C-alpha cells in the first residue's frame, strides 16, 4: 500500500499545483507578461523553496496536530489522500477554485470522528484563522488599494511599464513561496504521520509536482488569468503581497490555511476600492 499512498500524494500535489498556480501567476500570464511554461517552472521552484524553508510547522499540524499520530497508519493515509485528491480533481475538472487545505483538514476530521479522537482545541484554532485571515485580507487590500491603485495611471508608471512587469512576476514567485510553506504539507503531512517518508523527502517528492500540475491544468490558468487581469497588474501585485504575507503568517503558526478564501476576499477588496463596497 505504500507505493499507492505515494502515488496518491503525487497526484494530490499535481492537483494542488493546478489550482495553486492561479493566485501566483494568473495575472502576469493573463496580461501576456510570462508564458505558461515559465510560470509553471517558477511556480514549482519557489513552492519547493517555500516548503523546505517554512513548511515544517504545517506538516507538524497535519501529521499529528488534528488527530493523534498513532491513528495515522498507511491505510488511514490512503483514505485521507484518496478523498482529498478525488475532491480536488473534481474541482479542477469543473474549473472551480477549491481550497486544498479545506479538503485535507475535513478528511482528517472525518477520520477523527471515525476513531472518536479529535483535538478540538486545534480545530478551534484552525477555524479561527480561517475566519480571521480572509477578513484581514479584504481590509488590508482595500485600505492599501485606496492609495496604491491610483498610481497605475501616473505617467512615470506607464513610462516604466517593464519594471511593473518584473515586479508582478516577482510577486508571483513570492506567492508561490508562501504556497510552498503551507499547501505542500497537505500531501506530505499524512505521509510523515504514517512514517512512510521523512519531512525532507516528502518535500523533495511532492513540491516539484506542483509545477507539473500548474502546467498540465492549463484551462484553470487560462480562465482565471482572463478574469483577474481587469484588476490591473498593480492591483494583482498588491493582492499577491497581501495574500502571500498572510499565508506565511498562518504557516508560522502551523495553520493549514485556505489561500482561495484570502485570494477571493483580496480581489473583492480591490473591487471595493475601485467601485465601492456595494
C-alpha positions as protocol buffer text, in pm:
chain_id: "A"
residue {
  index: 1
  type: UNK
  ca { x: 0 y: 0 z: 0 }
}
residue {
  index: 2
  type: UNK
  ca { x: 297 y: 234 z: 43 }
}
residue {
  index: 3
  type: UNK
  ca { x: 357 y: 280 z: -334 }
}
residue {
  index: 4
  type: UNK
  ca { x: -16 y: 354 z: -374 }
}
residue {
  index: 5
  type: UNK
  ca { x: -1 y: 614 z: -95 }
}
residue {
  index: 6
  type: UNK
  ca { x: 299 y: 779 z: -259 }
}
residue {
  index: 7
  type: UNK
  ca { x: 123 y: 780 z: -595 }
}
residue {
  index: 8
  type: UNK
  ca { x: -186 y: 942 z: -442 }
}
residue {
  index: 9
  type: UNK
  ca { x: 31 y: 1203 z: -272 }
}
residue {
  index: 10
  type: UNK
  ca { x: 197 y: 1288 z: -604 }
}
residue {
  index: 11
  type: UNK
  ca { x: -143 y: 1313 z: -777 }
}
residue {
  index: 12
  type: UNK
  ca { x: -269 y: 1529 z: -493 }
}
residue {
  index: 13
  type: UNK
  ca { x: 33 y: 1754 z: -533 }
}
residue {
  index: 14
  type: UNK
  ca { x: -29 y: 1787 z: -906 }
}
residue {
  index: 15
  type: UNK
  ca { x: -393 y: 1883 z: -844 }
}
residue {
  index: 16
  type: UNK
  ca { x: -285 y: 2134 z: -579 }
}
residue {
  index: 17
  type: UNK
  ca { x: -45 y: 2282 z: -832 }
}
residue {
  index: 18
  type: UNK
  ca { x: -325 y: 2304 z: -1087 }
}
residue {
  index: 19
  type: UNK
  ca { x: -535 y: 2518 z: -856 }
}
residue {
  index: 20
  type: UNK
  ca { x: -250 y: 2694 z: -673 }
}
residue {
  index: 21
  type: UNK
  ca { x: -73 y: 2841 z: -974 }
}
residue {
  index: 22
  type: UNK
  ca { x: -361 y: 3081 z: -1038 }
}
residue {
  index: 23
  type: UNK
  ca { x: -318 y: 3304 z: -728 }
}
residue {
  index: 24
  type: UNK
  ca { x: 53 y: 3324 z: -808 }
}
residue {
  index: 25
  type: UNK
  ca { x: 77 y: 3371 z: -1185 }
}
residue {
  index: 26
  type: UNK
  ca { x: -272 y: 3421 z: -1331 }
}
residue {
  index: 27
  type: UNK
  ca { x: -229 y: 3799 z: -1355 }
}
residue {
  index: 28
  type: UNK
  ca { x: 111 y: 3808 z: -1533 }
}
residue {
  index: 29
  type: UNK
  ca { x: 7 y: 3517 z: -1754 }
}
residue {
  index: 30
  type: UNK
  ca { x: -328 y: 3674 z: -1843 }
}
residue {
  index: 31
  type: UNK
  ca { x: -154 y: 4002 z: -1925 }
}
residue {
  index: 32
  type: UNK
  ca { x: 96 y: 3825 z: -2151 }
}
residue {
  index: 33
  type: UNK
  ca { x: 391 y: 3909 z: -1925 }
}
residue {
  index: 34
  type: UNK
  ca { x: 501 y: 3548 z: -1883 }
}
residue {
  index: 35
  type: UNK
  ca { x: 444 y: 3223 z: -2075 }
}
residue {
  index: 36
  type: UNK
  ca { x: 271 y: 2922 z: -1925 }
}
residue {
  index: 37
  type: UNK
  ca { x: 591 y: 2715 z: -1933 }
}
residue {
  index: 38
  type: UNK
  ca { x: 794 y: 2977 z: -1747 }
}
residue {
  index: 39
  type: UNK
  ca { x: 513 y: 3033 z: -1498 }
}
residue {
  index: 40
  type: UNK
  ca { x: 494 y: 2660 z: -1423 }
}
residue {
  index: 41
  type: UNK
  ca { x: 873 y: 2635 z: -1379 }
}
residue {
  index: 42
  type: UNK
  ca { x: 896 y: 2935 z: -1146 }
}
residue {
  index: 43
  type: UNK
  ca { x: 592 y: 2814 z: -955 }
}
residue {
  index: 44
  type: UNK
  ca { x: 740 y: 2467 z: -893 }
}
residue {
  index: 45
  type: UNK
  ca { x: 1081 y: 2605 z: -794 }
}
residue {
  index: 46
  type: UNK
  ca { x: 951 y: 2857 z: -541 }
}
residue {
  index: 47
  type: UNK
  ca { x: 698 y: 2612 z: -399 }
}
residue {
  index: 48
  type: UNK
  ca { x: 989 y: 2376 z: -330 }
}
residue {
  index: 49
  type: UNK
  ca { x: 1189 y: 2658 z: -173 }
}
residue {
  index: 50
  type: UNK
  ca { x: 898 y: 2762 z: 48 }
}
residue {
  index: 51
  type: UNK
  ca { x: 836 y: 2406 z: 161 }
}
residue {
  index: 52
  type: UNK
  ca { x: 1194 y: 2350 z: 273 }
}
residue {
  index: 53
  type: UNK
  ca { x: 1239 y: 2688 z: 439 }
}
residue {
  index: 54
  type: UNK
  ca { x: 900 y: 2737 z: 604 }
}
residue {
  index: 55
  type: UNK
  ca { x: 682 y: 2427 z: 563 }
}
residue {
  index: 56
  type: UNK
  ca { x: 768 y: 2239 z: 883 }
}
residue {
  index: 57
  type: UNK
  ca { x: 504 y: 2379 z: 1123 }
}
residue {
  index: 58
  type: UNK
  ca { x: 211 y: 2293 z: 896 }
}
residue {
  index: 59
  type: UNK
  ca { x: 343 y: 1940 z: 840 }
}
residue {
  index: 60
  type: UNK
  ca { x: 351 y: 1900 z: 1218 }
}
residue {
  index: 61
  type: UNK
  ca { x: -16 y: 2002 z: 1239 }
}
residue {
  index: 62
  type: UNK
  ca { x: -131 y: 1774 z: 955 }
}
residue {
  index: 63
  type: UNK
  ca { x: 73 y: 1474 z: 1072 }
}
residue {
  index: 64
  type: UNK
  ca { x: -45 y: 1476 z: 1432 }
}
residue {
  index: 65
  type: UNK
  ca { x: -199 y: 1803 z: 1540 }
}
residue {
  index: 66
  type: UNK
  ca { x: -560 y: 1737 z: 1440 }
}
residue {
  index: 67
  type: UNK
  ca { x: -585 y: 1368 z: 1527 }
}
residue {
  index: 68
  type: UNK
  ca { x: -329 y: 1164 z: 1727 }
}
residue {
  index: 69
  type: UNK
  ca { x: -41 y: 1047 z: 1507 }
}
residue {
  index: 70
  type: UNK
  ca { x: -85 y: 694 z: 1645 }
}
residue {
  index: 71
  type: UNK
  ca { x: -403 y: 662 z: 1440 }
}
residue {
  index: 72
  type: UNK
  ca { x: -241 y: 765 z: 1110 }
}
residue {
  index: 73
  type: UNK
  ca { x: -117 y: 441 z: 957 }
}
residue {
  index: 74
  type: UNK
  ca { x: -79 y: 354 z: 589 }
}
residue {
  index: 75
  type: UNK
  ca { x: -448 y: 265 z: 548 }
}
residue {
  index: 76
  type: UNK
  ca { x: -563 y: 591 z: 704 }
}
residue {
  index: 77
  type: UNK
  ca { x: -315 y: 782 z: 489 }
}
residue {
  index: 78
  type: UNK
  ca { x: -468 y: 619 z: 182 }
}
residue {
  index: 79
  type: UNK
  ca { x: -817 y: 722 z: 293 }
}
residue {
  index: 80
  type: UNK
  ca { x: -711 y: 1083 z: 356 }
}
residue {
  index: 81
  type: UNK
  ca { x: -520 y: 1122 z: 31 }
}
residue {
  index: 82
  type: UNK
  ca { x: -780 y: 943 z: -179 }
}
residue {
  index: 83
  type: UNK
  ca { x: -1070 y: 1157 z: -55 }
}
residue {
  index: 84
  type: UNK
  ca { x: -872 y: 1481 z: -77 }
}
residue {
  index: 85
  type: UNK
  ca { x: -733 y: 1402 z: -423 }
}
residue {
  index: 86
  type: UNK
  ca { x: -1072 y: 1299 z: -562 }
}
residue {
  index: 87
  type: UNK
  ca { x: -1238 y: 1615 z: -428 }
}
residue {
  index: 88
  type: UNK
  ca { x: -971 y: 1844 z: -566 }
}
residue {
  index: 89
  type: UNK
  ca { x: -958 y: 1666 z: -903 }
}
residue {
  index: 90
  type: UNK
  ca { x: -1334 y: 1713 z: -940 }
}
residue {
  index: 91
  type: UNK
  ca { x: -1299 y: 2083 z: -859 }
}
residue {
  index: 92
  type: UNK
  ca { x: -1015 y: 2125 z: -1109 }
}
residue {
  index: 93
  type: UNK
  ca { x: -1214 y: 1938 z: -1373 }
}
residue {
  index: 94
  type: UNK
  ca { x: -1505 y: 2176 z: -1319 }
}
residue {
  index: 95
  type: UNK
  ca { x: -1260 y: 2470 z: -1317 }
}
residue {
  index: 96
  type: UNK
  ca { x: -1370 y: 2577 z: -971 }
}
residue {
  index: 97
  type: UNK
  ca { x: -1118 y: 2711 z: -719 }
}
residue {
  index: 98
  type: UNK
  ca { x: -1137 y: 2494 z: -406 }
}
residue {
  index: 99
  type: UNK
  ca { x: -913 y: 2511 z: -101 }
}
residue {
  index: 100
  type: UNK
  ca { x: -666 y: 2225 z: -76 }
}
residue {
  index: 101
  type: UNK
  ca { x: -628 y: 2288 z: 296 }
}
residue {
  index: 102
  type: UNK
  ca { x: -1003 y: 2257 z: 347 }
}
residue {
  index: 103
  type: UNK
  ca { x: -1031 y: 1917 z: 177 }
}
residue {
  index: 104
  type: UNK
  ca { x: -731 y: 1789 z: 373 }
}
residue {
  index: 105
  type: UNK
  ca { x: -847 y: 1915 z: 712 }
}
residue {
  index: 106
  type: UNK
  ca { x: -1200 y: 1783 z: 665 }
}
residue {
  index: 107
  type: UNK
  ca { x: -1063 y: 1446 z: 554 }
}
residue {
  index: 108
  type: UNK
  ca { x: -867 y: 1436 z: 879 }
}
residue {
  index: 109
  type: UNK
  ca { x: -1178 y: 1540 z: 1073 }
}
residue {
  index: 110
  type: UNK
  ca { x: -1370 y: 1251 z: 918 }
}
residue {
  index: 111
  type: UNK
  ca { x: -1101 y: 1007 z: 1030 }
}
residue {
  index: 112
  type: UNK
  ca { x: -1104 y: 1164 z: 1376 }
}
residue {
  index: 113
  type: UNK
  ca { x: -1480 y: 1122 z: 1400 }
}
residue {
  index: 114
  type: UNK
  ca { x: -1448 y: 759 z: 1295 }
}
residue {
  index: 115
  type: UNK
  ca { x: -1194 y: 688 z: 1570 }
}
residue {
  index: 116
  type: UNK
  ca { x: -1360 y: 933 z: 1813 }
}
residue {
  index: 117
  type: UNK
  ca { x: -1023 y: 1106 z: 1851 }
}
residue {
  index: 118
  type: UNK
  ca { x: -1013 y: 1473 z: 1761 }
}
residue {
  index: 119
  type: UNK
  ca { x: -812 y: 1760 z: 1907 }
}
residue {
  index: 120
  type: UNK
  ca { x: -1100 y: 2007 z: 1933 }
}
residue {
  index: 121
  type: UNK
  ca { x: -877 y: 2288 z: 2059 }
}
residue {
  index: 122
  type: UNK
  ca { x: -664 y: 2259 z: 1743 }
}
residue {
  index: 123
  type: UNK
  ca { x: -975 y: 2276 z: 1525 }
}
residue {
  index: 124
  type: UNK
  ca { x: -1098 y: 2588 z: 1705 }
}
residue {
  index: 125
  type: UNK
  ca { x: -758 y: 2746 z: 1643 }
}
residue {
  index: 126
  type: UNK
  ca { x: -760 y: 2646 z: 1275 }
}
residue {
  index: 127
  type: UNK
  ca { x: -1116 y: 2765 z: 1212 }
}
residue {
  index: 128
  type: UNK
  ca { x: -1042 y: 3094 z: 1389 }
}
residue {
  index: 129
  type: UNK
  ca { x: -763 y: 3159 z: 1140 }
}
residue {
  index: 130
  type: UNK
  ca { x: -993 y: 3058 z: 855 }
}
residue {
  index: 131
  type: UNK
  ca { x: -1242 y: 3323 z: 962 }
}
residue {
  index: 132
  type: UNK
  ca { x: -996 y: 3597 z: 1056 }
}
residue {
  index: 133
  type: UNK
  ca { x: -742 y: 3596 z: 774 }
}
residue {
  index: 134
  type: UNK
  ca { x: -988 y: 3637 z: 482 }
}
residue {
  index: 135
  type: UNK
  ca { x: -1139 y: 3936 z: 664 }
}
residue {
  index: 136
  type: UNK
  ca { x: -791 y: 4081 z: 716 }
}
residue {
  index: 137
  type: UNK
  ca { x: -711 y: 4011 z: 351 }
}
residue {
  index: 138
  type: UNK
  ca { x: -1011 y: 4218 z: 245 }
}
residue {
  index: 139
  type: UNK
  ca { x: -946 y: 4506 z: 483 }
}
residue {
  index: 140
  type: UNK
  ca { x: -571 y: 4533 z: 419 }
}
residue {
  index: 141
  type: UNK
  ca { x: -615 y: 4514 z: 42 }
}
residue {
  index: 142
  type: UNK
  ca { x: -899 y: 4765 z: 43 }
}
residue {
  index: 143
  type: UNK
  ca { x: -715 y: 5020 z: 256 }
}
residue {
  index: 144
  type: UNK
  ca { x: -391 y: 4978 z: 59 }
}
residue {
  index: 145
  type: UNK
  ca { x: -564 y: 4990 z: -279 }
}
residue {
  index: 146
  type: UNK
  ca { x: -713 y: 5329 z: -199 }
}
residue {
  index: 147
  type: UNK
  ca { x: -363 y: 5477 z: -204 }
}
residue {
  index: 148
  type: UNK
  ca { x: -175 y: 5243 z: -439 }
}
residue {
  index: 149
  type: UNK
  ca { x: -410 y: 5180 z: -732 }
}
residue {
  index: 150
  type: UNK
  ca { x: -430 y: 5546 z: -841 }
}
residue {
  index: 151
  type: UNK
  ca { x: -55 y: 5530 z: -905 }
}
residue {
  index: 152
  type: UNK
  ca { x: -116 y: 5299 z: -1203 }
}
residue {
  index: 153
  type: UNK
  ca { x: -239 y: 5595 z: -1407 }
}
residue {
  index: 154
  type: UNK
  ca { x: 64 y: 5809 z: -1327 }
}
residue {
  index: 155
  type: UNK
  ca { x: 280 y: 5891 z: -1632 }
}
residue {
  index: 156
  type: UNK
  ca { x: 600 y: 5757 z: -1473 }
}
residue {
  index: 157
  type: UNK
  ca { x: 434 y: 5420 z: -1412 }
}
residue {
  index: 158
  type: UNK
  ca { x: 325 y: 5397 z: -1775 }
}
residue {
  index: 159
  type: UNK
  ca { x: 668 y: 5510 z: -1892 }
}
residue {
  index: 160
  type: UNK
  ca { x: 845 y: 5237 z: -1693 }
}
residue {
  index: 161
  type: UNK
  ca { x: 593 y: 4960 z: -1752 }
}
residue {
  index: 162
  type: UNK
  ca { x: 869 y: 4699 z: -1783 }
}
residue {
  index: 163
  type: UNK
  ca { x: 958 y: 4746 z: -1417 }
}
residue {
  index: 164
  type: UNK
  ca { x: 596 y: 4679 z: -1323 }
}
residue {
  index: 165
  type: UNK
  ca { x: 601 y: 4359 z: -1528 }
}
residue {
  index: 166
  type: UNK
  ca { x: 912 y: 4240 z: -1344 }
}
residue {
  index: 167
  type: UNK
  ca { x: 750 y: 4334 z: -1014 }
}
residue {
  index: 168
  type: UNK
  ca { x: 433 y: 4135 z: -1083 }
}
residue {
  index: 169
  type: UNK
  ca { x: 640 y: 3827 z: -1174 }
}
residue {
  index: 170
  type: UNK
  ca { x: 841 y: 3869 z: -853 }
}
residue {
  index: 171
  type: UNK
  ca { x: 514 y: 3890 z: -662 }
}
residue {
  index: 172
  type: UNK
  ca { x: 403 y: 3564 z: -823 }
}
residue {
  index: 173
  type: UNK
  ca { x: 725 y: 3399 z: -703 }
}
residue {
  index: 174
  type: UNK
  ca { x: 657 y: 3532 z: -352 }
}
residue {
  index: 175
  type: UNK
  ca { x: 306 y: 3386 z: -355 }
}
residue {
  index: 176
  type: UNK
  ca { x: 444 y: 3053 z: -481 }
}
residue {
  index: 177
  type: UNK
  ca { x: 693 y: 3053 z: -191 }
}
residue {
  index: 178
  type: UNK
  ca { x: 410 y: 3111 z: 56 }
}
residue {
  index: 179
  type: UNK
  ca { x: 207 y: 2831 z: -105 }
}
residue {
  index: 180
  type: UNK
  ca { x: 505 y: 2602 z: -60 }
}
residue {
  index: 181
  type: UNK
  ca { x: 522 y: 2694 z: 308 }
}
residue {
  index: 182
  type: UNK
  ca { x: 161 y: 2589 z: 358 }
}
residue {
  index: 183
  type: UNK
  ca { x: -4 y: 2370 z: 95 }
}
residue {
  index: 184
  type: UNK
  ca { x: 270 y: 2114 z: 34 }
}
residue {
  index: 185
  type: UNK
  ca { x: 208 y: 1990 z: 387 }
}
residue {
  index: 186
  type: UNK
  ca { x: -141 y: 1877 z: 285 }
}
residue {
  index: 187
  type: UNK
  ca { x: 14 y: 1589 z: 90 }
}
residue {
  index: 188
  type: UNK
  ca { x: 334 y: 1545 z: 291 }
}
residue {
  index: 189
  type: UNK
  ca { x: 171 y: 1555 z: 636 }
}
residue {
  index: 190
  type: UNK
  ca { x: -20 y: 1224 z: 612 }
}
residue {
  index: 191
  type: UNK
  ca { x: 290 y: 1052 z: 470 }
}
residue {
  index: 192
  type: UNK
  ca { x: 503 y: 1181 z: 757 }
}
residue {
  index: 193
  type: UNK
  ca { x: 237 y: 1091 z: 1013 }
}
residue {
  index: 194
  type: UNK
  ca { x: 230 y: 730 z: 898 }
}
residue {
  index: 195
  type: UNK
  ca { x: 609 y: 710 z: 881 }
}
residue {
  index: 196
  type: UNK
  ca { x: 620 y: 645 z: 507 }
}
residue {
  index: 197
  type: UNK
  ca { x: 866 y: 928 z: 438 }
}
residue {
  index: 198
  type: UNK
  ca { x: 1059 y: 1189 z: 631 }
}
residue {
  index: 199
  type: UNK
  ca { x: 955 y: 1552 z: 610 }
}
residue {
  index: 200
  type: UNK
  ca { x: 1250 y: 1645 z: 388 }
}
residue {
  index: 201
  type: UNK
  ca { x: 1200 y: 1353 z: 149 }
}
residue {
  index: 202
  type: UNK
  ca { x: 830 y: 1436 z: 132 }
}
residue {
  index: 203
  type: UNK
  ca { x: 905 y: 1795 z: 34 }
}
residue {
  index: 204
  type: UNK
  ca { x: 1151 y: 1680 z: -232 }
}
residue {
  index: 205
  type: UNK
  ca { x: 897 y: 1433 z: -371 }
}
residue {
  index: 206
  type: UNK
  ca { x: 582 y: 1645 z: -366 }
}
residue {
  index: 207
  type: UNK
  ca { x: 681 y: 2012 z: -408 }
}
residue {
  index: 208
  type: UNK
  ca { x: 820 y: 1987 z: -766 }
}
residue {
  index: 209
  type: UNK
  ca { x: 500 y: 1824 z: -896 }
}
residue {
  index: 210
  type: UNK
  ca { x: 313 y: 2145 z: -808 }
}
residue {
  index: 211
  type: UNK
  ca { x: 479 y: 2296 z: -1111 }
}
residue {
  index: 212
  type: UNK
  ca { x: 383 y: 1993 z: -1322 }
}
residue {
  index: 213
  type: UNK
  ca { x: 21 y: 2032 z: -1213 }
}
residue {
  index: 214
  type: UNK
  ca { x: 29 y: 2402 z: -1287 }
}
residue {
  index: 215
  type: UNK
  ca { x: 147 y: 2323 z: -1639 }
}
residue {
  index: 216
  type: UNK
  ca { x: -100 y: 2036 z: -1701 }
}
residue {
  index: 217
  type: UNK
  ca { x: -417 y: 2210 z: -1578 }
}
residue {
  index: 218
  type: UNK
  ca { x: -380 y: 2493 z: -1826 }
}
residue {
  index: 219
  type: UNK
  ca { x: -754 y: 2564 z: -1851 }
}
residue {
  index: 220
  type: UNK
  ca { x: -760 y: 2692 z: -1492 }
}
residue {
  index: 221
  type: UNK
  ca { x: -475 y: 2934 z: -1557 }
}
residue {
  index: 222
  type: UNK
  ca { x: -639 y: 3049 z: -1880 }
}
residue {
  index: 223
  type: UNK
  ca { x: -977 y: 3102 z: -1715 }
}
residue {
  index: 224
  type: UNK
  ca { x: -852 y: 3280 z: -1404 }
}
residue {
  index: 225
  type: UNK
  ca { x: -594 y: 3477 z: -1600 }
}
residue {
  index: 226
  type: UNK
  ca { x: -860 y: 3629 z: -1822 }
}
residue {
  index: 227
  type: UNK
  ca { x: -1087 y: 3704 z: -1527 }
}
residue {
  index: 228
  type: UNK
  ca { x: -823 y: 3856 z: -1299 }
}
residue {
  index: 229
  type: UNK
  ca { x: -642 y: 4077 z: -1550 }
}
residue {
  index: 230
  type: UNK
  ca { x: -903 y: 4360 z: -1535 }
}
residue {
  index: 231
  type: UNK
  ca { x: -788 y: 4440 z: -1179 }
}
residue {
  index: 232
  type: UNK
  ca { x: -459 y: 4552 z: -1334 }
}
residue {
  index: 233
  type: UNK
  ca { x: -101 y: 4445 z: -1279 }
}
residue {
  index: 234
  type: UNK
  ca { x: -55 y: 4679 z: -984 }
}
residue {
  index: 235
  type: UNK
  ca { x: -375 y: 4553 z: -823 }
}
residue {
  index: 236
  type: UNK
  ca { x: -272 y: 4192 z: -883 }
}
residue {
  index: 237
  type: UNK
  ca { x: 67 y: 4258 z: -725 }
}
residue {
  index: 238
  type: UNK
  ca { x: -94 y: 4422 z: -423 }
}
residue {
  index: 239
  type: UNK
  ca { x: -330 y: 4128 z: -382 }
}
residue {
  index: 240
  type: UNK
  ca { x: -42 y: 3881 z: -412 }
}
residue {
  index: 241
  type: UNK
  ca { x: 167 y: 4057 z: -149 }
}
residue {
  index: 242
  type: UNK
  ca { x: -123 y: 4070 z: 98 }
}
residue {
  index: 243
  type: UNK
  ca { x: -231 y: 3710 z: 43 }
}
residue {
  index: 244
  type: UNK
  ca { x: 124 y: 3572 z: 39 }
}
residue {
  index: 245
  type: UNK
  ca { x: 214 y: 3753 z: 361 }
}
residue {
  index: 246
  type: UNK
  ca { x: -97 y: 3632 z: 544 }
}
residue {
  index: 247
  type: UNK
  ca { x: -34 y: 3278 z: 422 }
}
residue {
  index: 248
  type: UNK
  ca { x: 322 y: 3290 z: 556 }
}
residue {
  index: 249
  type: UNK
  ca { x: 182 y: 3414 z: 887 }
}
residue {
  index: 250
  type: UNK
  ca { x: -52 y: 3114 z: 901 }
}
residue {
  index: 251
  type: UNK
  ca { x: 236 y: 2881 z: 815 }
}
residue {
  index: 252
  type: UNK
  ca { x: 444 y: 3019 z: 1101 }
}
residue {
  index: 253
  type: UNK
  ca { x: 162 y: 2923 z: 1339 }
}
residue {
  index: 254
  type: UNK
  ca { x: 126 y: 2579 z: 1177 }
}
residue {
  index: 255
  type: UNK
  ca { x: -219 y: 2654 z: 1033 }
}
residue {
  index: 256
  type: UNK
  ca { x: -317 y: 2489 z: 702 }
}
residue {
  index: 257
  type: UNK
  ca { x: -482 y: 2799 z: 557 }
}
residue {
  index: 258
  type: UNK
  ca { x: -716 y: 2814 z: 253 }
}
residue {
  index: 259
  type: UNK
  ca { x: -545 y: 3056 z: 13 }
}
residue {
  index: 260
  type: UNK
  ca { x: -855 y: 3052 z: -210 }
}
residue {
  index: 261
  type: UNK
  ca { x: -1059 y: 3233 z: 57 }
}
residue {
  index: 262
  type: UNK
  ca { x: -797 y: 3503 z: 110 }
}
residue {
  index: 263
  type: UNK
  ca { x: -741 y: 3545 z: -263 }
}
residue {
  index: 264
  type: UNK
  ca { x: -1114 y: 3592 z: -325 }
}
residue {
  index: 265
  type: UNK
  ca { x: -1161 y: 3849 z: -48 }
}
residue {
  index: 266
  type: UNK
  ca { x: -846 y: 4034 z: -154 }
}
residue {
  index: 267
  type: UNK
  ca { x: -978 y: 4070 z: -509 }
}
residue {
  index: 268
  type: UNK
  ca { x: -1309 y: 4186 z: -359 }
}
residue {
  index: 269
  type: UNK
  ca { x: -1111 y: 4449 z: -168 }
}
residue {
  index: 270
  type: UNK
  ca { x: -966 y: 4581 z: -493 }
}
residue {
  index: 271
  type: UNK
  ca { x: -1314 y: 4584 z: -648 }
}
residue {
  index: 272
  type: UNK
  ca { x: -1447 y: 4776 z: -349 }
}
residue {
  index: 273
  type: UNK
  ca { x: -1166 y: 5030 z: -373 }
}
residue {
  index: 274
  type: UNK
  ca { x: -1244 y: 5083 z: -742 }
}
residue {
  index: 275
  type: UNK
  ca { x: -1623 y: 5072 z: -740 }
}
residue {
  index: 276
  type: UNK
  ca { x: -1744 y: 5092 z: -380 }
}
residue {
  index: 277
  type: UNK
  ca { x: -1848 y: 4821 z: -133 }
}
residue {
  index: 278
  type: UNK
  ca { x: -2188 y: 4762 z: -290 }
}
